[in-house]
């Protein structure tokens, strides 16, 4: 029972580089989310999706892009990495039926130097 | 604007005693409240939740209390065990729209043997 799987676990980028953080879930969940967690802070919502082909911005979307071509996958794209994007990134999913918990992946530690 | 606040960054208790973690929120329209537990280098894992129409929910050693008039919830762990040492996040959500979680900044609990 894999749940929510994120890759890679760690990555170091140089300023201006691009990368894609991968997220896949095997629970057939409609709702998927990307959060970032900065040290000493709570998780902040970057983008979310309520189903394949439907995405929308969260509280901190600047510098990121997402796509949702399948129910299972929800990749997060960083186009021009900046030091402010140094953070831990978490992907999560839920069925979207209400009063429910989100299931989280194990996270990606990203450093931009 | 921080809608969910955890004002205690850390808490230390003796094994066997009660741990009480507190959380305040500002939006009275939240439908659902959750507590997540997070170990280092792992994603948050669901612990316990409560609907806004209830004032108490219990699951084994964990009890969550909701005081809607004070916009306050608390998590009680009795008895505390060394394995409970982790960061605890309070979160809140709505039953409509994106159903994303809004997180507090977390409380680090240390249970001393």
Interface residues (C-beta under 8 A of the other chain):
Chain A: X4 X31 X33 X35 X40 X41 X42 X43 X44 X45 X48 X50 X56 X58 X90 X92 X94 X96 X98 X99 X100 X101 X102 X103 X104 X105 X106 X107
Chain B: X4 X6 X9 X31 X32 X34 X36 X41 X42 X43 X44 X45 X46 X49 X51 X89 X95 X96 X98 X99 X100 X101 X102 X103 X104 X105 X106
